Structures are given as structure tokens and as C-alpha cells.
């Protein structure tokens, strides 16, 4: 999994030293998120002490529902506004609100999504796909952050 490094506050880039603000390893999971930084941060905190019951779409829907309840208790906002890619037990899942789909080939989220998906379609590596997004989208910026795990099917 890879991400670009741009963080934005209003119309201004935030030159943060937190290179993994969009992507992290938490509690045996890899989590990538796009959207509001506050929600991604809360999701990372939530995941520090919780995991989905299994690496299935239905378990991830339940997990996101539990996060929405927990988020609502902190912020009085139930709605899940961000998109996520989560790797659990060597399976990757795309999450948008309560829609969860296991990723079988490749996926991208965020401002550079269309550029990254095109590069992946043409056989480029994940870092190369993010690099293409950084070159072509004004909302993506290097350096590229990358977390790699190898596993068999």
C-alpha cells in the first residue's frame, strides 16, 4: 500500500513531519484513509484496541458500524465521511461509508485515484502508480510512503 504526502488545511499545504498521516500500521492492520484528517486520526485510535471479527466484507461492515458509534460518542457525528483501504489478515478491503468490498486486483482512493488506477491497469507498481498521481494531480505530492507485505494466497 502506498500514499502521497500532501496534507491540506483550507487552501494551504501543511508541511507536517507525519509522513504516515494518510496510512499507518495499527494492531496488525494496514490502514489507508483519505478525506478529513480528524476522522482518519480517530479511526487509527479506534483500531489500536479493536479489530474486525474476521477478514470478511460483513465483518468489516460491522467494524465500521462500531467505529461510527464510537465516533458519534466522541464528536456527535455518526456519518463515516472518509474512504479507506484496510488490510486485515492478508486481505485488502475498500470502504466507503458502509459499503465494503474486498479488493481482488487493485484499488486506489483519493484525489489521484484515476491516475493511479490507470497506471495500475497498465501494470505499473503501486509506488509507480502513486508517482503518476503526484505528477498529474495538483492535490498529490511526493514523497511517496510505502508499506509492503508479502504473502501467499
Buried (B, 14 or more C-beta within 10 A) or exposed (E): BBBBBBBEEEEEEEEEEEEBBBBBBBEEBBBBBBBEBBBBBBBBEBBEEBBBEBBBBEBBBBBBEBBBEBBEEEEEEEEBEBBBBBBBEEBBBBBBEEEBEEEEEBBBBBBBBEBBBBBBEEEBEBEBBBBBBBEBBEEBBEEBBEBEEEEEE
